[in-house]
C-alpha cells in the first residue's frame, strides 16, 4: 500500500498522537518566518494551541492506530532485531539508528539474510563488509525506513527473519592470545643481520590485544625449528607464528619444519598479494602460521585477513583461504588507508 493512501485530514484537536505529513510554517510579521513543526512530528496535547495560533484547524496526518509505525520506532525495532552480541545502538536521529562495535573484534554479517531484509519494500539496512576487524566504537551499520510511517507487518517480517536464525550482525571479541614467535634464518641466528620481523609482529599482535610471550631464533635447520615449535607447545601458547623461510629457495625450510613438527596443513599458499607464500596449519588445537616476508613491510597483508579470524575463535578452513582470491589483490595505493579499502573485502 502506498503511504499516501494512508494520509487523512483531521481537526487539530483530534490529531494528538498522529504523525504530521507536512511542515507547518509560522509567520510573525516583522519578527520571523520559519518552521514551527517538522514533517514527521508526532502531535502532542500541548501542540494544539500553538497549531491553532498559526492558523491550522485541520492537518494532514498518518494515524498510528491503523497498524502503522513511526519511522523512529521502526528504525529502533529493526536495529534491535538485527544487532547481536558485540554491538551497541545509537539514539535515533532523523529516522535512523546506527550500530557500532561495542568491542574490538571480528565483524560477521549474514549477507543472505541481509538481502532478504532489504528485499522488504521500504526497509533499509546498510552495513560495511563482513569478515573484517573493527575497533570498539566504529559504526558498522545503519537502518531506517523510507516513509514517515510504515506498516507494522513489514517490521514483523524483519523480526521473523532475525528471530528464526539469530542476529544479522555480530562482533566476536578477540581472545587475548599468548603468541610464540619462531624466527628462522641463519643470517639472523648467526648475527649477520638484525631481526626486523619481531618488532613488527609484536606491534601487530599488541594492536589486536595479544602478546608475544617469547621469541626464539633458529638457523635454517628443520630440527632446530621443530624443537622451537614443540617448546612453545609445551608452554601452552595459543598461537605460534613462524617467520621467514617461506619461499621455494633451498634454504627456506619453514613449511617442511611445520609439517615435521606435526602440523596438519590447511594451506600452503594463499590467493592474495601480498601474502601468496603463506602457510596455515594446526597442531592439535593450536594454530601455526608461516608468515612470508611481506608481512614485515606491507601495512596490510595476509596476516590482517587470517589472524583476526583466528583470534576471534574461528576455525579457518581451506575454503576460507580460497575465497580470499576475490578482493585479495592489494592495489598498492600511494597512500595506504587500510582497512578503508577493498583489500580482503570480497571474501
Secondary structure by P-SEA (a helix, b strand, c coil): ccccccbbbbcccccccbbbcbbbbbbcccccccccccccccccccaaaaaaaaccccccccccccccccaaaaaaaaaaaccccccccccccccbbbbbbccbbbbbbaaaaaaaaaacccbbbbbcccccccccccccbbbbbccccccaaaaaaaaaaaaaccccbbbbbbcccbbbbbbbcccccccccccaaaaaaaaaaaaacccccccccccccaaaaaaaaaaaaaacccbbbbcccccccccccaaaaaaaaccccccccccccccccbbbbbcccbbbbbccccccccccccccccaaaaaacccccaaaaaacccccccccccccccccccccccc
